Amino acid sequence: MHNLENILSGLLDGSIVPYLGADALSGSTNSLNNESIPADSDSLILAMNNGQPMVPKLMYEFPRAAMHLELKRGRSYITKFLTALYKDTKWSTPSLYRWLVDLDLPYIIDINRDIILQEEYKGRPHNLVLGCARIGGTEYRFKIFESDGETYKEVEVENVNASLPTLFKPMGSPVPEPHFIASDADYVDYITELMGGFAIPKFLKDHRLEKQYLFLGTRFTRDTERMVMSDVTWGSSTPRGWAIIPKPTDKEKRFCSRIGIEIIESDIDSIFNEILSLTNVKAQAV
C-alpha cells in the first residue's frame, strides 16, 4: 500500500522520479481569456482544428488526428501549431510545478510539450533532453541541451555534465528549438528507436536504474502512452511506482497491475494537498 510520507522521502532523495502527464497541467490557464491549457488528446485535437471536433476515428487519439493533418498540410503545420500553442502563448504555472521545482530534484520526466517547467527552471543550470523523430544524420532520437540558467546550448552525449539536474521531455518542446513527437509517424519512429535504445542518452540510462516513479496526471488508456512509459522507465525497481488516477478504467487497472504500478484512486489536487501537509509538518518539526 502507498504511504505518502515514504513517497515524499523518495522524491527528496531522488529514488522516486516524477513523471508528469497532461492532467498535471490542471489549473494552468491563459491570462488573456482564462482558457485551460490544451494538453490531453481531446483538447489538443480541438485546438489544432480551430475548436471544431474531427470525425470520430480521428478524435480517438491526438497522434492519429495530427497524422491526418500532416498528410494534408505538411509536417511543418503540426510544428507551427504546437510552437504557437506552447511558446507564443503565455500559460500560468500550476502550483504542483512550482513545488516540484522548489524540491531541486535531480530528474523529472515531463511528457507534455509545453515550456512551463523549463520556464520555472530559469536561473538554475540544468540539462534538457528533448525527444526527436525522423531526423537525419544521426542514429539518436534525442537532442541534449545544457542551460547555464539563462540560455541553452546543445551538447554532445559524451560531453554531458551528468551532475546537473535533468528535465527529460520525450514528446518534445518548442524551446530552445522545436522538436515534437506528435503524429503517428513520429511515434512509430520514436518508439522503434526507444525500444532499440537510441532515444535515451546513456547518462539517463544509467541514472534510471532501480528508480521508482510517481505518475502525476498520466493516463494509461492508449497504447502510445503505455509504450513510451514502459521503455522510458525500463530498469526500474519493483514495484515500478504509483499512479495518481481518479476513476481508473479496467484497462488501466489491468495494465498497472501487470507492470507493477500501484494506482492511487484520487485526483492530483487532493494528493498534492496531503503532501503539502506532510511537508509543513516536517518543516515545523525542524
C-alpha positions as CSV (number, residue, x, y, z in Angstrom):
1,M,0.0,0.0,0.0
2,H,1.1,3.5,-0.7
3,N,2.5,5.7,2.0
4,L,2.7,9.4,1.1
5,E,5.4,10.1,3.7
6,N,7.6,7.4,2.1
7,I,6.8,8.8,-1.4
8,L,7.8,12.3,-0.3
9,S,11.0,11.0,1.2
10,G,11.7,9.1,-2.1
11,L,11.2,12.2,-4.1
12,L,13.5,14.2,-1.9
13,D,16.3,11.6,-2.0
14,G,16.0,11.1,-5.8
15,S,14.9,7.4,-5.6
16,I,11.4,8.3,-6.9
17,V,11.1,10.3,-10.1
18,P,8.1,12.4,-11.0
19,Y,6.6,11.5,-14.4
20,L,4.2,14.4,-15.5
21,G,1.3,13.8,-17.8
22,A,-1.4,16.0,-19.2
23,D,-3.5,16.2,-16.1
24,A,-0.5,17.6,-14.1
25,L,-1.2,20.8,-16.0
26,S,-4.6,21.2,-14.4
27,G,-5.0,24.8,-13.3
28,S,-2.8,26.3,-16.0
29,T,-4.7,28.9,-17.9
30,N,-4.2,31.7,-20.4
31,S,-4.4,35.0,-18.6
32,L,-6.0,36.7,-21.6
33,N,-9.1,34.6,-21.8
34,N,-8.8,32.2,-18.8
35,E,-8.9,29.1,-21.1
36,S,-7.2,26.0,-19.8
37,I,-4.0,24.8,-21.5
38,P,-4.7,22.2,-24.1
39,A,-2.7,19.1,-23.1
40,D,-4.7,16.0,-23.3
41,S,-5.7,14.3,-26.5
42,D,-9.2,15.8,-27.0
43,S,-8.2,19.3,-26.1
44,L,-5.2,19.2,-28.4
45,I,-7.3,18.0,-31.3
46,L,-9.8,20.7,-30.8
47,A,-7.1,23.4,-30.5
48,M,-5.4,22.1,-33.7
49,N,-8.7,22.1,-35.6
50,N,-9.9,25.6,-34.7
51,G,-12.1,24.4,-31.9
52,Q,-14.1,22.0,-34.1
53,P,-14.3,18.3,-33.4
54,M,-13.0,15.9,-36.1
55,V,-14.6,12.7,-37.2
56,P,-14.8,10.0,-34.5
57,K,-11.9,7.9,-36.0
58,L,-9.6,10.9,-35.8
59,M,-10.9,12.1,-32.4
60,Y,-9.8,8.7,-31.0
61,E,-6.2,10.0,-30.4
62,F,-4.2,13.1,-31.0
63,P,-1.4,11.3,-32.9
64,R,-3.9,10.0,-35.4
65,A,-5.5,13.4,-35.9
66,A,-2.1,15.0,-36.2
67,M,-1.1,12.5,-38.9
68,H,-4.2,13.3,-40.8
69,L,-3.4,17.0,-40.9
70,E,0.2,16.3,-41.5
71,L,-0.7,14.4,-44.7
72,K,-2.9,17.2,-45.8
73,R,-0.8,20.3,-44.9
74,G,2.7,19.0,-44.2
75,R,4.7,18.2,-41.1
76,S,5.6,21.9,-40.6
77,Y,1.9,22.6,-40.0
78,I,2.0,20.5,-36.8
79,T,5.3,22.0,-35.7
80,K,4.0,25.6,-36.2
81,F,0.7,24.7,-34.3
82,L,2.5,23.3,-31.3
83,T,5.1,26.1,-31.2
84,A,2.3,28.8,-31.4
85,L,0.3,27.0,-28.7
86,Y,3.1,26.4,-26.2
87,K,5.8,29.0,-26.9
88,D,3.9,32.0,-28.2
89,T,1.0,31.8,-25.7
90,K,1.7,32.5,-22.0
91,W,0.3,29.9,-19.7
92,S,0.2,30.1,-15.9
93,T,2.2,27.7,-13.8
94,P,0.4,25.1,-11.7
95,S,1.2,25.1,-8.0
96,L,2.3,21.4,-8.4
97,Y,5.1,22.5,-10.8
98,R,6.4,25.3,-8.5
99,W,6.5,22.8,-5.7
100,L,8.4,20.2,-7.7
101,V,10.9,22.8,-8.9
102,D,11.5,24.1,-5.3
103,L,12.4,20.5,-4.3
104,D,15.6,20.7,-6.5
105,L,15.1,17.2,-7.8
106,P,17.8,15.5,-9.9
107,Y,15.5,14.2,-12.6
108,I,12.0,15.0,-13.8
109,I,10.2,13.3,-16.8
110,D,7.6,15.5,-18.5
111,I,5.7,14.0,-21.4
112,N,3.8,17.3,-22.1
113,R,5.1,19.5,-24.9
114,D,4.8,22.9,-23.2
115,I,7.6,25.0,-21.8
116,I,6.2,25.8,-18.3
117,L,8.7,23.5,-16.5
118,Q,11.6,25.0,-18.5
119,E,10.4,28.5,-17.6
120,E,10.4,27.6,-13.9
121,Y,13.9,26.3,-14.2
122,K,15.3,29.6,-15.5
123,G,18.1,30.8,-13.2
124,R,19.1,27.2,-12.5
125,P,21.7,25.4,-14.5
126,H,20.2,22.1,-15.8
127,N,20.2,19.6,-18.7
128,L,17.3,19.3,-21.1
129,V,16.8,16.2,-23.2
130,L,14.2,16.5,-26.0
131,G,12.8,13.6,-27.9
132,C,13.1,13.9,-31.7
133,A,11.7,11.9,-34.6
134,R,12.6,11.5,-38.3
135,I,15.8,13.4,-38.2
136,G,18.8,12.7,-40.4
137,G,22.5,12.4,-39.9
138,T,22.3,10.6,-36.5
139,E,21.2,7.3,-35.1
140,Y,19.9,9.1,-32.0
141,R,16.3,10.3,-31.4
142,F,17.1,12.9,-28.9
143,K,18.9,16.2,-28.5
144,I,20.7,17.4,-25.4
145,F,20.9,21.0,-24.3
146,E,22.7,22.5,-21.2
147,S,21.4,25.6,-19.7
148,D,23.5,28.0,-17.6
149,G,20.3,29.3,-16.1
150,E,19.7,31.7,-18.9
151,T,20.4,30.2,-22.3
152,Y,20.6,26.7,-23.8
153,K,23.5,25.3,-25.8
154,E,23.5,22.0,-27.5
155,V,25.9,19.4,-26.1
156,E,27.0,16.0,-27.4
157,V,26.1,13.0,-25.4
158,E,29.7,12.3,-24.4
159,N,30.1,15.9,-23.0
160,V,27.1,16.0,-20.8
161,N,27.5,17.3,-17.2
162,A,25.6,14.5,-15.5
163,S,25.8,16.2,-12.2
164,L,23.2,18.8,-13.2
165,P,19.5,18.2,-12.7
166,T,17.9,16.9,-15.9
167,L,14.5,17.6,-17.5
168,F,13.5,14.9,-19.9
169,K,10.8,15.8,-22.3
170,P,10.3,12.7,-24.6
171,M,7.5,14.3,-26.6
172,G,9.5,17.4,-27.2
173,S,9.2,21.2,-26.7
174,P,9.4,24.3,-28.8
175,V,12.4,25.6,-26.8
176,P,15.3,26.0,-27.5
177,E,14.3,24.7,-30.9
178,P,11.1,23.0,-31.9
179,H,11.1,19.2,-31.8
180,F,7.9,17.2,-31.3
181,I,6.7,13.7,-31.2
182,A,3.1,14.3,-32.3
183,S,1.9,12.4,-35.4
184,D,1.6,8.6,-35.8
185,A,4.7,8.7,-38.0
186,D,6.6,10.4,-35.2
187,Y,5.6,7.9,-32.6
188,V,6.4,4.9,-34.9
189,D,9.9,6.2,-35.4
190,Y,10.5,7.4,-31.9
191,I,9.1,4.2,-30.1
192,T,11.1,2.0,-32.5
193,E,14.3,3.7,-31.6
194,L,13.3,3.9,-27.9
195,M,12.9,0.1,-27.9
196,G,16.3,-0.1,-29.6
197,G,18.0,2.1,-27.0
198,F,18.6,5.1,-29.3
199,A,16.0,7.5,-27.9
200,I,17.6,7.9,-24.4
201,P,21.1,9.1,-23.7
202,K,23.4,6.8,-21.8
203,F,23.7,9.1,-18.8
204,L,19.9,8.8,-18.3
205,K,20.0,5.0,-18.9
206,D,22.5,4.8,-16.1
207,H,20.6,7.2,-13.8
208,R,17.2,5.5,-14.2
209,L,18.3,2.1,-12.9
210,E,16.5,0.9,-9.8
211,K,14.4,4.1,-9.7
212,Q,10.7,4.2,-8.9
213,Y,8.2,6.7,-10.4
214,L,5.3,8.8,-9.3
215,F,3.0,9.2,-12.2
216,L,1.2,12.5,-11.9
217,G,-1.6,13.3,-14.4
218,T,-0.7,10.3,-16.7
219,R,-3.4,8.1,-18.1
220,F,-2.7,4.6,-19.5
221,T,-5.7,4.2,-21.8
222,R,-3.8,4.5,-25.0
223,D,-1.0,2.2,-26.4
224,T,1.2,5.2,-27.2
225,E,1.4,6.4,-23.6
226,R,1.9,2.8,-22.3
227,M,4.7,2.0,-24.7
228,V,6.6,5.3,-24.1
229,M,6.3,4.9,-20.4
230,S,7.4,1.3,-20.3
231,D,10.6,2.0,-22.2
232,V,11.4,5.3,-20.6
233,T,11.2,3.7,-17.2
234,W,13.0,0.5,-18.2
235,G,15.3,-0.8,-15.5
236,S,13.1,0.4,-12.6
237,S,12.9,-1.3,-9.3
238,T,9.9,-3.4,-8.3
239,P,7.3,-2.2,-7.8
240,R,7.7,0.4,-10.5
241,G,5.8,3.1,-8.6
242,W,2.5,4.8,-8.1
243,A,0.0,6.5,-10.4
244,I,-2.5,9.1,-9.3
245,I,-5.6,8.2,-11.3
246,P,-9.1,9.3,-10.4
247,K,-11.7,6.7,-11.6
248,P,-9.2,4.4,-13.4
249,T,-10.6,2.2,-16.2
250,D,-10.5,-1.6,-16.1
251,K,-7.9,-1.4,-18.8
252,E,-5.7,0.9,-16.7
253,K,-6.1,-1.3,-13.7
254,R,-5.0,-4.4,-15.6
255,F,-2.0,-2.7,-17.2
256,C,-0.8,-1.1,-14.0
257,S,-1.2,-4.4,-12.1
258,R,0.8,-6.3,-14.7
259,I,3.8,-4.0,-14.7
260,G,3.9,-3.2,-11.0
261,I,2.3,0.3,-10.7
262,E,0.0,0.8,-7.7
263,I,-3.0,3.1,-8.6
264,I,-3.9,5.7,-6.0
265,E,-7.5,6.5,-6.8
266,S,-7.5,10.2,-6.2
267,D,-7.2,13.5,-8.1
268,I,-3.9,15.3,-8.1
269,D,-5.1,18.3,-6.1
270,S,-6.1,16.1,-3.2
271,I,-2.8,14.2,-3.1
272,F,-0.9,17.4,-3.6
273,N,-2.6,19.0,-0.6
274,E,-1.9,15.9,1.5
275,I,1.8,16.0,0.6
276,L,1.9,19.7,1.3
277,S,0.5,19.0,4.8
278,L,3.3,16.4,5.3
279,T,5.9,18.9,4.1
280,N,4.6,21.5,6.6
281,V,4.7,19.0,9.5
282,K,8.3,18.1,8.6
283,A,9.3,21.8,8.5
284,Q,7.7,22.5,11.9
285,A,9.5,19.6,13.4
286,V,12.8,21.0,12.3
